[in-house]
């Protein structure tokens, strides 16, 4: 009603704020993956450079792509701060899928997020 004792009712089908799922998504972890064919460090660097050079042309904001690149290169705690400051919502723990404040979807491939477990020397 409006008095201090009344409670705000959640809309049908709405997820409660601060629930377990929201807290889980807030925890950022480095991805663990294995390449189909082992890569050398030079090949991996070339693929990453190519991705970051071309991805902004597929849509979204260049500023958000820059934040995502910095977040991927950072420790998880700093990555979380960078993403929160840019109003980027991370959907998956490994940052492979996220959305900006306008609702644009950003997808990052595994090779950008972490080194493969079978990286060649």
N, CA, C and O atoms as a MOPAC input file, in Angstrom:
PM7 MOZYME 1SCF
protein

 N      0.80000 1    -1.18300 1     0.00000 1
 C      0.00000 1     0.00000 1     0.00000 1
 C      0.85000 1     1.25700 1     0.00000 1
 O      0.62600 1     2.13300 1    -0.83500 1
 N      1.73700 1     1.37500 1     0.82600 1
 C      2.51500 1     2.58600 1     0.90800 1
 C      2.97100 1     2.85600 1     2.31800 1
 O      3.80500 1     3.73000 1     2.55300 1
 N      2.43500 1     2.11600 1     3.24900 1
 C      2.88400 1     2.29400 1     4.62200 1
 C      4.17900 1     1.51600 1     4.82500 1
 O      4.54000 1     0.69300 1     3.98300 1
 N      4.86500 1     1.75600 1     5.90100 1
 C      6.16500 1     1.14200 1     6.10300 1
 C      6.09800 1    -0.36100 1     6.34100 1
 O      7.12300 1    -1.03800 1     6.26400 1
 N      4.93200 1    -0.89000 1     6.62600 1
 C      4.82000 1    -2.31900 1     6.86800 1
 C      4.49200 1    -3.12100 1     5.61400 1
 O      4.59800 1    -4.34700 1     5.62400 1
 N      4.10100 1    -2.45900 1     4.54900 1
 C      3.73500 1    -3.20100 1     3.35100 1
 C      4.98400 1    -3.71200 1     2.65000 1
 O      6.05100 1    -3.10300 1     2.73100 1
 N      4.83800 1    -4.84300 1     1.95700 1
 C      5.94300 1    -5.44400 1     1.21500 1
 C      5.71200 1    -5.26300 1    -0.26700 1
 O      4.57700 1    -5.24000 1    -0.74200 1
 N      6.80900 1    -5.13400 1    -0.98800 1
 C      6.72800 1    -5.02900 1    -2.43500 1
 C      6.62900 1    -6.43700 1    -3.00300 1
 O      7.48300 1    -7.27700 1    -2.72100 1
 N      5.61800 1    -6.70200 1    -3.78500 1
 C      5.41400 1    -8.02100 1    -4.38100 1
 C      6.24200 1    -8.12900 1    -5.66100 1
 O      6.30800 1    -7.18200 1    -6.44500 1
 N      6.86600 1    -9.27200 1    -5.86700 1
 C      7.61700 1    -9.51900 1    -7.09500 1
 C      6.64300 1    -9.85900 1    -8.21200 1
 O      5.61000 1   -10.48900 1    -7.98600 1
 N      6.98600 1    -9.43400 1    -9.40900 1
 C      6.16200 1    -9.74400 1   -10.57200 1
 C      6.19300 1   -11.24400 1   -10.81800 1
 O      7.21000 1   -11.88400 1   -10.55200 1
 N      5.10300 1   -11.82400 1   -11.32200 1
 C      5.09100 1   -13.26200 1   -11.60200 1
 C      6.20700 1   -13.62400 1   -12.58500 1
 O      6.36600 1   -12.97800 1   -13.62100 1
 N      6.97000 1   -14.65100 1   -12.25200 1
 C      8.04500 1   -15.11400 1   -13.13100 1
 C      9.35100 1   -14.36100 1   -12.96800 1
 O     10.34900 1   -14.72300 1   -13.59100 1
 N      9.36800 1   -13.31900 1   -12.14500 1
 C     10.59500 1   -12.55000 1   -11.95500 1
 C     11.52900 1   -13.28800 1   -11.01100 1
 O     11.08700 1   -13.94900 1   -10.07100 1
 N     12.83500 1   -13.16700 1   -11.27200 1
 C     13.82500 1   -13.77400 1   -10.38500 1
 C     14.10100 1   -12.82500 1    -9.23000 1
 O     14.20100 1   -11.61600 1    -9.43800 1
 N     14.22400 1   -13.34300 1    -8.03500 1
 C     14.51900 1   -12.47700 1    -6.90100 1
 C     15.92000 1   -11.88700 1    -7.03000 1
 O     16.84600 1   -12.55800 1    -7.48700 1
 N     16.06800 1   -10.63000 1    -6.62400 1
 C     17.37000 1    -9.97000 1    -6.67800 1
 C     18.24400 1   -10.48800 1    -5.55500 1
 O     17.76200 1   -10.79900 1    -4.46500 1
 N     19.52500 1   -10.57700 1    -5.83100 1
 C     20.46200 1   -11.01900 1    -4.81800 1
 C     20.39600 1   -12.50900 1    -4.55000 1
 O     20.95100 1   -12.98800 1    -3.56100 1
 N     19.72800 1   -13.24200 1    -5.41600 1
 C     19.59200 1   -14.68600 1    -5.24000 1
 C     20.88900 1   -15.40100 1    -5.53200 1
 O     21.89200 1   -14.78400 1    -5.89100 1
 N     20.85600 1   -16.72000 1    -5.37200 1
 C     22.04700 1   -17.53600 1    -5.54300 1
 C     22.63400 1   -17.42100 1    -6.94800 1
 O     23.85300 1   -17.34000 1    -7.10600 1
 N     21.77400 1   -17.41200 1    -7.96800 1
 C     22.27800 1   -17.36300 1    -9.34100 1
 C     23.03500 1   -16.06500 1    -9.59700 1
 O     24.09200 1   -16.08600 1   -10.22700 1
 N     22.51400 1   -14.93800 1    -9.12300 1
 C     23.18400 1   -13.66300 1    -9.33000 1
 C     24.54200 1   -13.65800 1    -8.63700 1
 O     25.50300 1   -13.11900 1    -9.18600 1
 N     24.64700 1   -14.23800 1    -7.45700 1
 C     25.90400 1   -14.28600 1    -6.73500 1
 C     26.89300 1   -15.19500 1    -7.45200 1
 O     28.08300 1   -14.88100 1    -7.50300 1
 N     26.43700 1   -16.30400 1    -8.00200 1
 C     27.32700 1   -17.22500 1    -8.70800 1
 C     27.92900 1   -16.57000 1    -9.94400 1
 O     29.12300 1   -16.71600 1   -10.20500 1
 N     27.12700 1   -15.86300 1   -10.69100 1
 C     27.60100 1   -15.24300 1   -11.92100 1
 C     28.63400 1   -14.17100 1   -11.62100 1
 O     29.52000 1   -13.91700 1   -12.43700 1
 N     28.52900 1   -13.54000 1   -10.46200 1
 C     29.45800 1   -12.48400 1   -10.10300 1
 C     30.87600 1   -13.00500 1    -9.90100 1
 O     31.82500 1   -12.22200 1    -9.95000 1
 N     31.04700 1   -14.31600 1    -9.67300 1
 C     32.36600 1   -14.89600 1    -9.47200 1
 C     32.99800 1   -15.22100 1   -10.82200 1
 O     32.50300 1   -16.08200 1   -11.55000 1
 N     34.07600 1   -14.54200 1   -11.15400 1
 C     34.75200 1   -14.74400 1   -12.43300 1
 C     35.91800 1   -15.69400 1   -12.23100 1
 O     36.72200 1   -15.52600 1   -11.31300 1
 N     36.00100 1   -16.69200 1   -13.09900 1
 C     37.07700 1   -17.67100 1   -13.04600 1
 C     37.69400 1   -17.81000 1   -14.42500 1
 O     37.02100 1   -17.64400 1   -15.44200 1
 N     38.97500 1   -18.11500 1   -14.44600 1
 C     39.65700 1   -18.35400 1   -15.71300 1
 C     39.13500 1   -19.64300 1   -16.34400 1
 O     38.87200 1   -20.62500 1   -15.64900 1
 N     38.99300 1   -19.62700 1   -17.64500 1
 C     38.52400 1   -20.80400 1   -18.37900 1
 C     39.60900 1   -21.87000 1   -18.41800 1
 O     40.80000 1   -21.55500 1   -18.42300 1
 N     39.19900 1   -23.11500 1   -18.44400 1
 C     40.11000 1   -24.24500 1   -18.62100 1
 C     39.62800 1   -24.98900 1   -19.85600 1
 O     38.47300 1   -25.41000 1   -19.92600 1
 N     40.52100 1   -25.14900 1   -20.83400 1
 C     40.11800 1   -25.80400 1   -22.07200 1
 C     41.31400 1   -26.47600 1   -22.73500 1
 O     42.46900 1   -26.19700 1   -22.41300 1
 N     41.00200 1   -27.37000 1   -23.66900 1
 C     42.02100 1   -28.08800 1   -24.41900 1
 C     41.76800 1   -27.86200 1   -25.90200 1
 O     40.65300 1   -28.06400 1   -26.38200 1
 N     42.79400 1   -27.44600 1   -26.62500 1
 C     42.67100 1   -27.19900 1   -28.05400 1
 C     42.52300 1   -28.51200 1   -28.80800 1
 O     43.10500 1   -29.52500 1   -28.42100 1
 N     41.73800 1   -28.49400 1   -29.89100 1
 C     41.58400 1   -29.68900 1   -30.72700 1
 C     42.93700 1   -30.14100 1   -31.25700 1
 O     43.27200 1   -31.32500 1   -31.23100 1
 N     43.70900 1   -29.16400 1   -31.74100 1
 C     45.07700 1   -29.43000 1   -32.17400 1
 C     45.97300 1   -28.52100 1   -31.34600 1
 O     45.73200 1   -27.31600 1   -31.28300 1
 N     46.99900 1   -29.07000 1   -30.71200 1
 C     47.87400 1   -28.25300 1   -29.86700 1
 C     48.42800 1   -27.03900 1   -30.62100 1
 O     48.77700 1   -27.11900 1   -31.79900 1
 N     48.49600 1   -25.92100 1   -29.90700 1
 C     48.98100 1   -24.67200 1   -30.47800 1
 C     50.29500 1   -24.27300 1   -29.82900 1
 O     50.55200 1   -24.59600 1   -28.67000 1
 N     51.12800 1   -23.56400 1   -30.59400 1
 C     52.31100 1   -22.96000 1   -29.99100 1
 C     51.89100 1   -21.60600 1   -29.42300 1
 O     50.82300 1   -21.09000 1   -29.75200 1
 N     52.72900 1   -21.04700 1   -28.58200 1
 C     52.43700 1   -19.74000 1   -27.99500 1
 C     52.31000 1   -18.67500 1   -29.09100 1
 O     51.47400 1   -17.77700 1   -28.98500 1
 N     53.12500 1   -18.76900 1   -30.12700 1
 C     53.07100 1   -17.80300 1   -31.22300 1
 C     51.75000 1   -17.90900 1   -31.99100 1
 O     51.15400 1   -16.89300 1   -32.34700 1
 N     51.29500 1   -19.14100 1   -32.24500 1
 C     50.01400 1   -19.33700 1   -32.93500 1
 C     48.85400 1   -18.79900 1   -32.10400 1
 O     47.94300 1   -18.16400 1   -32.63400 1
 N     48.89300 1   -19.05400 1   -30.81400 1
 C     47.84700 1   -18.57500 1   -29.92000 1
 C     47.81900 1   -17.05000 1   -29.89500 1
 O     46.74800 1   -16.44600 1   -29.94400 1
 N     48.98400 1   -16.43500 1   -29.81900 1
 C     49.06700 1   -14.96500 1   -29.82300 1
 C     48.51800 1   -14.38500 1   -31.12600 1
 O     47.80200 1   -13.38300 1   -31.11500 1
 N     48.85700 1   -15.01800 1   -32.24200 1
 C     48.35900 1   -14.55400 1   -33.54600 1
 C     46.83700 1   -14.62100 1   -33.59800 1
 O     46.18900 1   -13.68300 1   -34.06300 1
 N     46.26000 1   -15.72900 1   -33.12300 1
 C     44.79000 1   -15.87900 1   -33.12400 1
 C     44.12900 1   -14.84100 1   -32.22200 1
 O     43.10000 1   -14.26700 1   -32.57600 1
 N     44.71900 1   -14.60700 1   -31.06800 1
 C     44.16900 1   -13.60500 1   -30.15000 1
 C     44.23900 1   -12.20600 1   -30.75100 1
 O     43.26700 1   -11.45100 1   -30.70100 1
 N     45.39300 1   -11.86500 1   -31.31900 1
 C     45.53700 1   -10.54000 1   -31.94100 1
 C     44.51800 1   -10.35400 1   -33.05900 1
 O     43.90000 1    -9.29500 1   -33.17000 1
 N     44.34300 1   -11.37000 1   -33.87900 1
 C     43.37300 1   -11.31600 1   -34.97100 1
 C     41.95300 1   -11.12500 1   -34.43300 1
 O     41.17900 1   -10.34100 1   -34.98100 1
 N     41.61700 1   -11.83800 1   -33.36800 1
 C     40.28400 1   -11.70400 1   -32.77800 1
 C     40.05700 1   -10.28400 1   -32.27800 1
 O     39.05700 1    -9.65700 1   -32.62600 1
 N     40.97800 1    -9.77300 1   -31.46400 1
 C     40.77900 1    -8.44600 1   -30.88200 1
 C     40.81200 1    -7.34900 1   -31.94400 1
 O     40.15900 1    -6.31900 1   -31.77600 1
 N     41.55400 1    -7.54400 1   -33.03000 1
 C     41.60600 1    -6.54400 1   -34.10100 1
 C     40.31800 1    -6.50800 1   -34.91700 1
 O     39.93500 1    -5.44400 1   -35.40400 1
 N     39.64600 1    -7.63700 1   -35.07700 1
 C     38.47400 1    -7.69300 1   -35.94800 1
 C     37.13800 1    -7.69200 1   -35.21500 1
 O     36.13900 1    -7.26400 1   -35.79300 1
 N     37.07700 1    -8.14700 1   -33.98500 1
 C     35.80000 1    -8.30700 1   -33.29400 1
 C     34.96900 1    -7.02800 1   -33.18500 1
 O     33.75500 1    -7.10200 1   -33.37600 1
 N     35.54000 1    -5.87300 1   -32.89400 1
 C     34.69300 1    -4.67800 1   -32.76500 1
 C     33.90200 1    -4.33200 1   -34.02700 1
 O     32.90800 1    -3.61000 1   -33.94600 1
 N     34.31800 1    -4.82600 1   -35.17500 1
 C     33.60600 1    -4.53300 1   -36.41500 1
 C     32.31500 1    -5.32900 1   -36.55300 1
 O     31.51100 1    -5.04800 1   -37.44200 1
 N     32.10400 1    -6.32000 1   -35.68700 1
 C     30.89400 1    -7.13100 1   -35.74900 1
 C     29.75800 1    -6.56800 1   -34.89800 1
 O     28.67800 1    -7.15600 1   -34.84600 1
 N     29.98300 1    -5.46700 1   -34.24800 1
 C     28.93800 1    -4.83000 1   -33.46000 1
 C     29.35600 1    -4.60500 1   -32.03000 1
 O     30.40700 1    -5.06100 1   -31.58100 1
 N     28.50900 1    -3.89200 1   -31.33300 1
 C     28.81400 1    -3.55400 1   -29.95100 1
 C     29.65200 1    -2.29500 1   -29.89000 1
 O     29.89900 1    -1.64300 1   -30.90500 1
 N     30.07300 1    -1.97300 1   -28.72100 1
 C     30.83000 1    -0.75100 1   -28.47300 1
 C     32.32300 1    -1.05200 1   -28.41000 1
 O     32.74000 1    -2.02100 1   -27.77500 1
 N     33.11900 1    -0.22500 1   -29.06600 1
 C     34.57100 1    -0.39500 1   -29.01200 1
 C     35.06900 1    -0.27800 1   -27.57700 1
 O     35.98700 1    -0.99200 1   -27.17400 1
 N     34.46900 1     0.61200 1   -26.81600 1
 C     34.86500 1     0.78600 1   -25.41900 1
 C     34.62400 1    -0.49400 1   -24.61100 1
 O     35.44400 1    -0.86700 1   -23.77300 1
 N     33.49700 1    -1.16300 1   -24.86700 1
 C     33.20200 1    -2.40600 1   -24.15500 1
 C     34.17400 1    -3.50000 1   -24.58000 1
 O     34.63900 1    -4.27000 1   -23.74100 1
 N     34.48500 1    -3.57700 1   -25.86800 1
 C     35.47400 1    -4.55600 1   -26.32500 1
 C     36.81200 1    -4.30700 1   -25.62900 1
 O     37.49000 1    -5.25700 1   -25.23600 1
 N     37.19800 1    -3.03200 1   -25.47200 1
 C     38.45400 1    -2.69500 1   -24.79200 1
 C     38.41300 1    -3.13100 1   -23.32500 1
 O     39.40000 1    -3.64300 1   -22.79700 1
 N     37.27300 1    -2.92600 1   -22.67500 1
 C     37.11800 1    -3.34700 1   -21.27700 1
 C     37.20300 1    -4.87500 1   -21.18700 1
 O     37.86100 1    -5.40900 1   -20.29400 1
 N     36.54400 1    -5.57000 1   -22.10400 1
 C     36.59400 1    -7.03500 1   -22.09900 1
 C     38.02600 1    -7.53300 1   -22.28900 1
 O     38.45200 1    -8.47900 1   -21.62600 1
 N     38.75800 1    -6.90200 1   -23.18700 1
 C     40.15000 1    -7.29700 1   -23.41900 1
 C     40.98600 1    -7.08100 1   -22.15800 1
 O     41.78800 1    -7.93900 1   -21.78800 1
 N     40.80200 1    -5.94700 1   -21.50500 1
 C     41.54100 1    -5.67300 1   -20.26600 1
 C     41.12900 1    -6.64300 1   -19.16100 1
 O     41.97300 1    -7.10500 1   -18.39300 1
 N     39.84700 1    -6.94800 1   -19.08000 1
 C     39.35500 1    -7.86000 1   -18.04300 1
 C     39.91300 1    -9.26600 1   -18.23900 1
 O     40.26900 1    -9.93500 1   -17.26900 1
 N     39.98700 1    -9.71000 1   -19.48000 1
 C     40.51100 1   -11.05100 1   -19.76900 1
 C     41.98200 1   -11.14600 1   -19.35600 1
 O     42.43100 1   -12.19600 1   -18.89500 1
 N     42.72600 1   -10.06000 1   -19.51800 1
 C     44.15100 1   -10.05800 1   -19.18700 1
 C     44.40700 1    -9.84100 1   -17.70000 1
 O     45.55100 1    -9.93400 1   -17.25400 1
 N     43.36400 1    -9.55300 1   -16.92600 1
 C     43.50700 1    -9.22600 1   -15.50600 1
 C     43.19200 1   -10.41400 1   -14.60700 1
 O     42.64300 1   -11.42700 1   -15.03900 1
 N     43.55600 1   -10.25200 1   -13.35800 1
 C     43.14400 1   -11.21000 1   -12.32800 1
 C     41.63200 1   -11.09800 1   -12.15300 1
 O     41.06800 1   -10.03700 1   -12.41800 1
 N     40.96200 1   -12.15900 1   -11.71400 1
 C     39.50000 1   -12.13500 1   -11.58600 1
 C     38.94100 1   -10.97900 1   -10.75000 1
 O     37.90100 1   -10.42500 1   -11.10500 1
 N     39.59000 1   -10.60800 1    -9.66700 1
 C     39.07700 1    -9.51800 1    -8.82600 1
 C     39.09200 1    -8.19500 1    -9.57600 1
 O     38.12100 1    -7.44100 1    -9.51800 1
 N     40.18300 1    -7.90300 1   -10.28100 1
 C     40.26700 1    -6.66900 1   -11.05800 1
 C     39.31300 1    -6.72300 1   -12.24800 1
 O     38.69500 1    -5.71700 1   -12.59500 1
 N     39.19300 1    -7.88800 1   -12.86800 1
 C     38.27300 1    -8.04700 1   -13.99700 1
 C     36.85300 1    -7.70600 1   -13.56900 1
 O     36.12600 1    -7.03400 1   -14.30100 1
 N     36.45800 1    -8.16300 1   -12.39700 1
 C     35.11400 1    -7.88200 1   -11.89000 1
 C     34.89700 1    -6.38100 1   -11.71900 1
 O     33.83700 1    -5.86100 1   -12.06700 1
 N     35.89700 1    -5.68700 1   -11.18500 1
 C     35.79500 1    -4.23500 1   -10.99300 1
 C     35.67500 1    -3.52900 1   -12.34100 1
 O     34.84200 1    -2.63600 1   -12.49700 1
 N     36.49100 1    -3.91500 1   -13.30800 1
 C     36.44500 1    -3.30000 1   -14.63900 1
 C     35.08000 1    -3.49100 1   -15.28800 1
 O     34.50900 1    -2.55300 1   -15.84400 1
 N     34.56400 1    -4.71300 1   -15.21100 1
 C     33.28000 1    -5.01900 1   -15.84000 1
 C     32.12900 1    -4.29200 1   -15.15100 1
 O     31.21700 1    -3.80600 1   -15.82000 1
 N     32.16200 1    -4.21400 1   -13.83600 1
 C     31.11400 1    -3.49200 1   -13.11300 1
 C     31.14700 1    -2.00800 1   -13.45400 1
 O     30.09500 1    -1.39300 1   -13.62700 1
 N     32.33500 1    -1.42800 1   -13.55200 1
 C     32.46500 1    -0.00400 1   -13.87700 1
 C     31.91800 1     0.29800 1   -15.27100 1
 O     31.36800 1     1.37400 1   -15.50700 1
 N     32.07000 1    -0.65200 1   -16.19000 1
 C     31.58300 1    -0.46500 1   -17.56200 1
 C     30.13600 1    -0.92200 1   -17.72500 1
 O     29.59200 1    -0.87900 1   -18.82800 1
 N     29.50900 1    -1.36100 1   -16.62800 1
 C     28.13400 1    -1.85400 1   -16.64000 1
 C     27.96200 1    -3.04300 1   -17.57700 1
 O     26.98700 1    -3.13200 1   -18.32300 1
 N     28.92800 1    -3.94900 1   -17.52200 1
 C     28.88100 1    -5.18300 1   -18.31200 1
 C     28.41800 1    -6.30100 1   -17.39200 1
 O     28.99700 1    -6.52600 1   -16.32900 1
 N     27.37300 1    -6.99700 1   -17.81000 1
 C     26.85700 1    -8.11800 1   -17.03400 1
 C     27.42800 1    -9.40700 1   -17.60600 1
 O     27.21300 1    -9.73600 1   -18.77200 1
 N     28.15200 1   -10.12400 1   -16.77300 1
 C     28.76400 1   -11.39000 1   -17.17600 1
 C     27.74900 1   -12.50100 1   -16.94600 1
 O     27.20800 1   -12.63700 1   -15.84900 1
 N     27.49300 1   -13.29300 1   -17.97800 1
 C     26.50400 1   -14.36200 1   -17.89500 1
 C     27.15900 1   -15.68200 1   -17.50700 1
 O     26.55100 1   -16.49000 1   -16.80500 1
 N     28.38000 1   -15.90700 1   -17.95000 1
 C     29.09700 1   -17.14500 1   -17.62900 1
 C     30.33800 1   -16.80200 1   -16.80300 1
 O     30.94500 1   -15.74500 1   -16.98000 1
 N     30.70300 1   -17.71500 1   -15.89800 1
 C     31.82800 1   -17.50300 1   -14.99200 1
 C     33.12900 1   -17.18300 1   -15.71600 1
 O     33.95700 1   -16.43400 1   -15.19700 1
 N     33.31600 1   -17.73500 1   -16.89800 1
 C     34.57800 1   -17.56900 1   -17.60700 1
 C     34.59800 1   -16.33900 1   -18.51900 1
 O     35.56400 1   -16.14700 1   -19.25600 1
 N     33.57900 1   -15.52000 1   -18.48700 1
 C     33.43500 1   -14.29300 1   -19.28900 1
 C     33.21000 1   -14.58000 1   -20.77000 1
 O     33.37300 1   -13.67800 1   -21.59100 1
 N     32.84200 1   -15.80200 1   -21.13600 1
 C     32.64200 1   -16.11800 1   -22.54500 1
 C     31.39300 1   -15.45500 1   -23.11600 1
 O     31.31300 1   -15.24800 1   -24.32700 1
 N     30.42500 1   -15.12200 1   -22.28200 1
 C     29.21000 1   -14.43400 1   -22.72600 1
 C     28.91300 1   -13.31600 1   -21.74100 1
 O     28.89700 1   -13.52300 1   -20.52700 1
 N     28.67800 1   -12.12800 1   -22.28600 1
 C     28.31900 1   -10.99700 1   -21.44300 1
 C     27.46600 1   -10.02500 1   -22.25100 1
 O     27.38400 1   -10.11900 1   -23.47500 1
 N     26.83600 1    -9.09200 1   -21.54600 1
 C     25.97000 1    -8.08900 1   -22.16200 1
 C     26.34600 1    -6.70800 1   -21.64700 1
 O     26.71600 1    -6.54600 1   -20.48400 1
 N     26.24800 1    -5.71600 1   -22.52300 1
 C     26.46600 1    -4.34600 1   -22.06000 1
 C     25.14000 1    -3.75900 1   -21.58500 1
 O     24.11200 1    -4.43400 1   -21.62500 1
 N     25.16100 1    -2.51800 1   -21.14000 1
 C     23.96600 1    -1.89400 1   -20.56900 1
 C     22.86200 1    -1.68000 1   -21.60100 1
 O     21.70200 1    -1.50100 1   -21.22900 1
 N     23.20300 1    -1.69500 1   -22.89000 1
 C     22.19400 1    -1.54900 1   -23.94800 1
 C     21.63300 1    -2.88800 1   -24.40000 1
 O     20.73300 1    -2.93900 1   -25.23800 1
 N     22.17000 1    -3.97900 1   -23.84000 1
 C     21.66000 1    -5.30200 1   -24.18200 1
 C     22.41100 1    -6.00000 1   -25.29700 1
 O     21.99100 1    -7.07400 1   -25.72700 1
 N     23.52100 1    -5.42600 1   -25.78900 1
 C     24.28500 1    -6.08100 1   -26.84600 1
 C     25.06200 1    -7.24800 1   -26.25600 1
 O     25.66700 1    -7.12600 1   -25.19100 1
 N     25.04300 1    -8.37400 1   -26.94900 1
 C     25.71200 1    -9.59900 1   -26.49700 1
 C     27.14200 1    -9.64600 1   -27.02000 1
 O     27.39200 1    -9.39900 1   -28.20000 1
 N     28.06800 1    -9.96400 1   -26.13300 1
 C     29.48200 1   -10.10600 1   -26.47700 1
 C     29.89000 1   -11.54500 1   -26.18900 1
 O     29.70100 1   -12.03600 1   -25.07600 1
 N     30.44500 1   -12.21800 1   -27.18400 1
 C     30.89700 1   -13.59800 1   -27.01000 1
 C     32.39900 1   -13.66200 1   -27.24000 1
 O     32.91700 1   -13.14500 1   -28.23000 1
 N     33.08200 1   -14.30600 1   -26.30700 1
 C     34.52600 1   -14.45400 1   -26.39900 1
 C     34.86700 1   -15.93300 1   -26.53700 1
 O     34.38100 1   -16.75100 1   -25.75600 1
 N     35.69700 1   -16.28700 1   -27.52100 1
 C     36.08300 1   -17.69100 1   -27.68800 1
 C     37.06400 1   -18.12800 1   -26.59900 1
 O     37.72700 1   -17.29500 1   -25.98100 1
 N     37.15000 1   -19.42400 1   -26.37300 1
 C     38.01900 1   -19.97500 1   -25.32900 1
 C     39.47800 1   -19.57000 1   -25.50000 1
 O     40.16200 1   -19.30800 1   -24.51000 1
 N     39.96900 1   -19.51200 1   -26.73900 1
 C     41.38600 1   -19.20700 1   -26.93900 1
 C     41.75800 1   -17.79900 1   -26.50800 1
 O     42.93300 1   -17.50800 1   -26.28700 1
 N     40.77000 1   -16.92400 1   -26.38500 1
 C     41.01700 1   -15.56200 1   -25.90700 1
 C     41.03800 1   -15.52300 1   -24.38000 1
 O     41.76000 1   -14.72700 1   -23.78000 1
 N     40.24300 1   -16.38700 1   -23.76400 1
 C     40.05000 1   -16.34400 1   -22.32200 1
 C     41.19500 1   -16.94900 1   -21.51100 1
 O     41.47600 1   -16.48300 1   -20.40700 1
 N     41.85800 1   -17.97300 1   -22.03400 1
 C     42.93500 1   -18.65100 1   -21.29200 1
 C     43.78300 1   -19.47200 1   -22.23400 1
 O     43.37400 1   -19.79200 1   -23.35000 1
 N     44.97200 1   -19.80700 1   -21.76500 1
 C     45.82100 1   -20.70600 1   -22.53800 1
 C     45.24600 1   -22.12000 1   -22.47300 1
 O     44.68500 1   -22.51200 1   -21.45000 1
 N     45.38200 1   -22.89000 1   -23.56000 1
 C     44.90400 1   -24.27400 1   -23.52400 1
 C     45.81100 1   -25.12600 1   -22.64100 1
 O     46.97600 1   -24.79500 1   -22.42100 1
 N     45.26400 1   -26.21200 1   -22.14800 1
 C     46.05200 1   -27.10700 1   -21.30300 1
 C     47.12600 1   -27.84100 1   -22.09700 1
 O     48.09800 1   -28.33400 1   -21.52500 1
 N     46.95100 1   -27.91300 1   -23.41400 1
 C     47.92300 1   -28.60800 1   -24.25900 1
 C     48.74500 1   -27.63500 1   -25.12600 1
 O     49.05600 1   -27.93600 1   -26.27900 1
 N     49.08700 1   -26.48100 1   -24.56400 1
 C     49.90600 1   -25.48900 1   -25.26300 1
 C     51.31100 1   -26.05300 1   -25.47100 1
 O     51.94000 1   -26.53900 1   -24.53100 1
 N     51.78700 1   -25.98300 1   -26.69600 1
 C     53.13000 1   -26.49700 1   -27.00200 1
 C     54.19000 1   -25.51000 1   -26.52200 1
 O     53.96400 1   -24.30000 1   -26.50600 1
 N     55.35700 1   -26.04400 1   -26.12900 1
 C     56.44500 1   -25.15000 1   -25.66200 1
 C     57.05200 1   -24.35700 1   -26.80500 1
 O     57.96900 1   -23.56500 1   -26.58900 1

